Amino acid sequence: MAPLPLGCPDVVPPETLKDTVAIVTIHHPGTAVLKINPSTRFLKIKTNATGGATDIAGWHIVLPRFPEQSYYRFGRYMENNKTPKPDVYLPGFTAKMQFTLIPDPSIDCWRYQSNTETFATVNDIPIQNYTFRTKTYVTQYPHAVYLNQSQPNHVDIHGLQLTIWLLKSAREVHGTGPNKMLVPLVLAVQDVSKRSEAWAKARYFIAPNVEKVSRKSFRLVERFTGTRATAKMFGTEEHAASRRDAEFLRMNKVTVDDSIVRYLQSTGINGDLSIITSTHEGFTPLETCYGKIRTWHPSLRCRVASTLLRQLFSALDYLHFNGTLHRYVTERSVLMRFAGRELDRILLVDYSHTSSMSRGEEPPRDRIVEDARCAIFLVDRCCDLWNLRKGPSSSRRPEPEMQTLRDYATEELVKIQRFISQAKKQDEHFLESPKGKEYVKLLNKKQQALVFAKTEQEHNRSRLQMHPVTSGMTQEIIRKWPRPQFATDKIDEAHVILTLGHRYLDDLVNEFHQESFDNTPREVCARLKAMEGECKNPWQTFTVSKTFSFPVTLIGTENRCTFTRQSLAIYLAHCIQLYPNLHSEIITLHNAFLQRSTGPANTHHLAAFSTSLKAQTRVPSNMRATLERLIATRKSENLPIEETYSIWWHVPSRMFNVTQLHRLAAPFVLRDCIRFDMVPCSNFAEVRGDPVLQGCFVSLDLLPYFLQVLRIDVVEAPAPQKMLPTYDPSDFSDTVHEGRIILARTGLVAYASVCRTANQLTHCPQHPDDIYGVEEFLPTLFGDMDVLPPKPDGRFNYPRPTHWSKFVAAEASVRKILAPQRPSAARAAQSVVKRRNLLQELLNEYKDVLVDAEPPPKRTVPGSFSFGSLGPSTPKRFRRERSPDSNGSYSPPYPTQRVAHSRRKDPGEIAASARPIDPNQSITVVDGSFNGFIKDQQDVDRMLAEMTDASGEPSNATETEPRLGATLESLAISTTSTIPPHWSKAGVDVMDSVMKEPKNTDGDTPMTTAVQKNDVDSEDDDSDSDMADTVIVEWAKEEQGA
């Protein structure tokens, strides 16, 4: 039983006290209180003042707990009163219903609610009901106030004094649900933050059940509005005021980081100096979260650590930018708030140890780095990444070898010590001789060698580093941390991903354990921003809906319903398209419970199907709700059921997953969309990696047209984005999708991409030379995810899908899917007897649509042009007004057939057309060492020398600058067979003159001379010769520039 509040009269019997909610003392000397309250069911006790205790003098009315009501009304006694009667009658000239005590479970406090215009004071605060009349008064007062349970609450109504002692909290009486008796507060009179009266200054009091937020912060209640606040207490020490003021000036900023507490007001509460700060609900110190986090799956811990690193370093960067050093980054100063097992937000608190940096001096880098070092220690302790991935570095030597070196140094030192000791016994003056002094030097050297060997051995033991994740390491963690057979939450399906999202972030932990960490929060945040941009949550979802219709027939006496097989087959086929991992389970159970039954499927069959499916795998929430609703229906109707789905889209790229969207469409709708090319789209990105993200992504501008054509309703469209051209490193819309595959997942820094025809992978492509192999990169950054489909032939070749609807998931290629079987002529007779499998037919139809999905061929008929069947989706460049030509007929705005140009192709174009560029071609980065550069330079010099020897003329140029004529001559030798036969003789003469003309004395190049000669000779040639000469000269100029 809780103790009584300070000063509360001990007048209630112990057996009654446990059900007592409050004690109301009416300070009235007469017996009027007893006379007007004979019918009340409350205990009434009178006491006299003793020892000057005026608070306990009067009539004490004990308010018990009632199961049917949790509020108490106070008012005037009136005979034959037909209105709701008060629970406690007050003597004197009070109102019919003076006030009400109402519990507010949202903040666990009691509210004093005024019900009349009669003026009263509660704890020296004026209270008056807000009505149409009082709102015209010049001075208005609050109409409600919250009471403090830890102290007596004094009420004065026209001289009638009451004292209210609250013994139980609001939640103990009412529970945690909402209270309908609470009337909305009028903020016009309840907001007293701008009032200057003395009673308006004391706005806060400590909550009844004091909640400790951090080491010195506690929860408060604003007594006028009932909002919760947080206060940091400084106590009443001698220097408390100066410390409070200094910290308030240091931390009171207009704009703060999301992980920094905002300082609002410097005040005092119950005599203690304090600062009112912003309130953050649901946060727990990291110190108390460690025990829970260390029991989670390693992948979940790494995901939490990655979020902790980003937000913690962002908070430290904000403090350092504003000239503040935290100096106390520990488990107690970091608060965490979780959404399930995902870290939602952190708060960096406890600024008592902060200090200011002088603006006129250079920032102390060592102290800034120390804050960052403490932060990375918390990150590593949270995920234990070092212990999971540590291994010997390339420079680490075997321990037996280091022990051998140490033993050898010890043995040599012992030998020299033994020799000097024996020599000293034979000759006392041995150490003073020149030979003895040399031996002493040798002894000192051997002692230093032993110390060095010991130090090197200790350093070699700590010479470890984090290694890339291997498949063996992944399998070991899977064996140690098995996933549940049927996960009940998405988080339970966590893949084994042991990384913070990028190799740079993992190296921070590596440097910390190697004691070489020297990064400031600003450097880490700048590097992250350069890799992933401004958007903190690049992967988001929007909501679409689809409605299914189920004709239901009620069987009269059996209290069960039947469903048409077609409606169930359509819905289950739709589920298989959306959830490919449930393919085999749905097919098997459908054939067992819904297909084999005679007659239509009924409620019992559907219940057996649902129960078996839940026992074999995790059923999505949408599908589970639909099956439960079908099983529970008990009337004949055409039951429509709407399901909502989340479609992923990438904010920086402004592209959405069209694969997820087209899986919601019916087969015939999808077939028409593809066959008639209703939404022309050839620019799509193939995204792989996270199973929830993978698919073909197209521009967000095409979303309205896809929704219209596929007949899907949007519930919550993506938020509109700025249309200004900005650079974002996470934007993959400009990637060459024809030659690369985008690899992405939630939590990964930006994105990665892999070449389609080579084992070459880049991450955050600001540094294209930083190339990884798939065998090393995928296990580290994607764990045991099925990212790339396996290739039976072993070749690394992943051609781009020919259409945006032909994406095949990696896990779908591994899983055995039942192949569609066409009924043959020999089985035609059996098909009459055997029941049709509508589900398999629908799946076959889906597959046929995707197999036949090809973009329509381009029309090349002269004079014809098609804009596609969907007008609004036509690009703007095609929507131009066409004007009639000279014959009065309309011609297409753009030619549909390439017109032959009069300009002939030069040899460079002919060579390029003979060797088409492969868009899937991979680029192998050569050795970047200096030796590799020297070798390349030697090969180039050799080729230039061979070219000079082939021309037969002496070279006047240097080794790195060959003569232009020799270069062109060598090119002519190699391309003689490629010169078109229609070139004019004048053109060939120009080529000869260009190649054989030496450099003149005026400094003009042979090209200039050739051009001048061509200008003179071209007057006598025909137009074809002129064009050929011009093309040759232009090509020669390009070669000279190269």
MOLINMO-V725877 format. One line per field, one symbol per residue. ss: DSSP state (H for helix, E for strand, C for the rest). psi: psi as a letter, one per 40 degrees, with the letter a starting at -180 (. if undefined). burial: + if it has 9 or more other ideal C-beta (glycine too) atoms within 8 Angstrom, else -. Layout:
ss = ???
psi = ???
burial = ???
This chain:
ss = CCCCCCCCCCCCCHHHHCCEEEEEEEECCCCHHHHHCCCCCCEEEEECCCCCCHHHCEEEEEEECCCCCCCEEEEECCCCCCCCCCCEEECCCCCCCCEEEEEECCCCEEEEEECCCCCEEECCEEECCCCCCHHHCCCCCECEEEECCCCCEEEEECCEEEEEEECCCHHHHHCCCCCCCCCCCCHHHHCCCCCCCHHHCCCEEECCCCCECCCCEEEEEECCCCCEEEEEEEECCCCHHHHHHHHHHHHCCCCCCCCECCEEEEEEECCEEEEEECCCCCCEEHHHHHHHHCCCCHHHHHHHHHHHHHHHHHHHHHHHHCCEECCCCCCCCEEEEEECCEEEEEEECCCCCCEECCCCCCCCHHHHHHHHHHHHHHHHHHHCHHHHHEEECCCCCCHHHHHHHHHHHHHHHHHHHHHHHHHHHHCCCCCCCHHHHHHHHHHHHHHHHHHHHHHHHHHHHCCEEECCCCHHHHHHHHHHCCCCCCCCCHHHHCCCCCCCCCHHHHHHHHHHHCCCCCCCHHHHHHHHHHHHCCCCCCEEEEEEEEEEEEEEEEECCCCEEEECHHHHHHHHHHHHHHCHHHHHHHHHHHHHHHHCCCCCEEHHHHHHHHHHHHHHCCCCHHHHHHHHHHHHCCCCEEEEEEEEEEEEEECCCCEEEHHHHHCCCCHHHHHHHHHCCCCCCCCCEEEEECCCCCEEEEEHHHHHHHHHHHCCEEEECCCCCCCCCCCCCCCCCCCCCCCEEEEECCCCCCCEEEECCCCCEEECCCCCCCEECHHHHHHHHCCCCCCCCCCCCCCCCCCCCCCCCCCCCHHHHHCCCCCCCCCCCCCHHHHHHCCCCHHHHHHHHHHHHHHCCCCCCCCCCCCCCCCCCCHHHCCHHHCCCCCECCCCCECCCCCCCCCCCCCCCCHHHHHHHHCCCCCCCCCCCCCCCHHHHHHHHHHHHHHHHHHHHHHCCCCCCCCCCCCHHHHHHHHHHHCHHHCCCCCCHHHHHHHHHHHHCCCCCCCCCHHHHHHHHHHHHHHHCCHHHHHHHHHHHHHHHHHHHC
psi = hiiiihehhgehidddddehdihhhhghdaeddddefdeieihhhhiihhfegddehahhhhhihhdeieihihaihhifheihiidhhhiafiidgdihhhhgedefiihhhheiehhihhfehhhhihadddeeidhiiieiiiihdeiihhhhgfehhihhhhdiidddddaeiiheehiiihddddhedeieiddedgdiihidghhhdadeiiiihhedeeiiihhhheafidedddddddddddegidhiideihhhdhhaihfehhihhiihhieihiddeeddddeeiiddddddddddddddddddddddddefhhdefgaddehiihigbfhhdiihhagfdeiiihhdeihhhddddddddddddddddddefddddeiiiidehiiddddddddddddddddddddddddddddhdfdeeiddddddddddddddddddddddddddddegiihiihiddddddddddghiidgieiddefhighgieeidddddddddddefehfhidddddddddddeadhdgdhiiihiihhihhhhhhhceefiiiiiddddddddddddddgdeedddddddddddddeihaihaddddddddddddedihhidddddddddddeifihighhhhiiihhiihddefiigddddeeeiidddddddddefdghhegihhhibhdediahhiiededddddddefhihdhiihhiheihihheehedeigedeihhhiihehhbiiiiideighhihgfdgdeghiiddddddddebfigdhiihdeeighgiiieieefhhidddddhhhhihhhhiddeddddddihhgddddddddddddddehiiiihhehheihheiehddehideegihhiiadeeihiidihehhhhidhiiiddddddddgihhdehihhhiheiddddddddddddddddddddddeiiheiadegihddddddddddefdeehieeiidddddddddddehihieeeiidddddddddddeedeiiddddddddddddddddddd.
burial = ----+--++--+---++--+++++++++----++-++--+-+-++-+-+---+-+++++++++++----++++++++--------+++++++-++++++++++++-++++++++++-++++++-++++++---++----++++++++++--+++++++-++++++++++++-++----+--+--+---++++-------+--++++++----++--++++++++-+-+++++++-----+--+++-++-++-------+++-+--++-+--++++++-++--++++--++--+--+-+++++++++++++++++++++++---+++++++++++++++---++-+++++++--+--+---------++++++++++++++-+++++-+++--------+--++-++-+++-++--++-++--++-----++-+--++-++-++--++-++-+++-++--+--++++--+---++--++----+--++---++++++++++++-+++++++++++--+-++++-++-+++-+++-+--+++-+++++++-++++++----++++++-++++++++++++-+-++++++-+++++++-+---+++-++++++-+++--+-++-++++++++++-+-----+-+-+++-++++++++++++++++-++-+-++++++-++++-+--+++++++--++++++++-++-+++-++-+-+---+---------++++++-+-+-+++++++--++++++++++-++++++------++++-++++++++-+++++--------+-++-+++++-+++++-+----+-------+--+------+++++++++++++--+-----------+--+-+--++---+-------------+---+-------+-++--++--------+-----------+---+----+--+--++-++----------+++++++++++--+---+---++-++++++-+++-+--------++-+++-++--++--+---+++++-++++++++++--
